[in-house]
Amino acid sequence: MSTRCDTYSLLVDRLGEETAYKVCKELGGQTINIPSKAHKTHKIKKLAKKALPLFQEDEKKRVRFVKTFSRTFGVSREIIYKKIQEVEDEERNGK
């Protein structure tokens, strides 16, 4: 027999009542899927944004970045290259 998860109580326990209320107000009625490595890829994207000037001056630095953070965060190199590409696209589009 499975126990039904009380989502709102879970949110209140983890985020606090005020933030849980805001999340429910903003996303209520929607089904969301939160990737298990979302926090890692978000961090990688932030790091890639800071390192972008280095990538543009030397391709070897890009390769080292990918290799290092692939091991550090336990994600594939393809995911890291994808995040770097997203950062580069945002820079080109002025975001």
C-alpha positions as CSV (number, residue, x, y, z in Angstrom):
1,M,0.0,0.0,0.0
2,S,1.5,3.4,-1.0
3,T,1.1,6.5,1.0
4,R,0.0,9.6,-0.8
5,C,2.5,12.5,-0.6
6,D,1.1,15.7,0.8
7,T,2.9,18.1,-1.6
8,Y,2.0,21.3,0.2
9,S,3.3,20.0,3.6
10,L,6.5,18.8,1.9
11,L,7.0,22.3,0.4
12,V,6.3,24.0,3.7
13,D,8.7,21.7,5.5
14,R,11.5,22.4,3.0
15,L,10.8,26.0,1.9
16,G,8.8,27.6,4.7
17,E,5.1,28.5,4.6
18,E,5.5,31.9,2.7
19,T,7.6,30.5,-0.1
20,A,5.5,27.4,-0.4
21,Y,2.4,29.6,-0.8
22,K,4.2,31.6,-3.5
23,V,5.2,28.4,-5.3
24,C,1.6,27.1,-5.2
25,K,0.2,30.4,-6.3
26,E,2.6,30.6,-9.2
27,L,2.6,27.0,-10.3
28,G,-0.7,25.7,-8.9
29,G,-2.5,23.3,-11.2
30,Q,0.6,22.6,-13.3
31,T,2.5,19.4,-13.5
32,I,6.2,20.0,-13.2
33,N,9.2,17.7,-13.6
34,I,12.3,18.7,-11.7
35,P,15.4,17.0,-13.2
36,S,17.5,15.2,-10.6
37,K,20.7,17.1,-11.7
38,A,19.1,20.5,-12.2
39,H,21.2,22.1,-9.4
40,K,24.4,20.8,-10.9
41,T,23.6,22.0,-14.4
42,H,22.6,25.4,-13.1
43,K,25.9,25.7,-11.2
44,I,27.8,24.6,-14.3
45,K,26.0,27.3,-16.4
46,K,27.0,29.9,-13.9
47,L,30.6,28.8,-13.9
48,A,30.6,28.7,-17.7
49,K,29.3,32.3,-17.8
50,K,32.2,33.4,-15.7
51,A,34.8,31.4,-17.7
52,L,33.4,32.5,-21.2
53,P,36.2,35.0,-21.9
54,L,38.8,32.2,-21.3
55,F,37.0,29.9,-23.7
56,Q,37.1,32.5,-26.4
57,E,40.8,33.0,-26.1
58,D,41.9,29.3,-25.9
59,E,40.0,26.2,-26.9
60,K,42.2,24.1,-24.6
61,K,40.8,25.9,-21.6
62,R,37.3,25.0,-22.7
63,V,38.3,21.3,-23.0
64,R,39.9,21.4,-19.5
65,F,36.8,23.1,-18.0
66,V,34.6,20.4,-19.5
67,K,36.8,17.5,-18.3
68,T,37.2,18.9,-14.8
69,F,33.6,19.8,-14.1
70,S,32.4,16.6,-15.7
71,R,34.3,14.7,-13.0
72,T,33.5,17.1,-10.3
73,F,29.7,17.2,-10.8
74,G,29.3,13.7,-12.2
75,V,27.6,14.7,-15.4
76,S,28.4,13.9,-19.0
77,R,30.7,16.1,-21.0
78,E,27.9,16.6,-23.5
79,I,25.7,18.2,-20.9
80,I,28.5,20.6,-20.0
81,Y,29.1,21.5,-23.7
82,K,25.4,22.1,-24.0
83,K,25.4,24.5,-21.1
84,I,28.4,26.3,-22.5
85,Q,26.6,26.6,-25.8
86,E,23.5,28.1,-24.0
87,V,25.7,30.7,-22.4
88,E,27.3,31.6,-25.7
89,D,23.9,31.9,-27.4
90,E,22.7,34.1,-24.6
91,E,25.7,36.3,-24.9
92,R,25.2,36.6,-28.7
93,N,21.5,37.5,-28.2
94,G,22.2,40.0,-25.5
95,K,20.6,38.3,-22.5
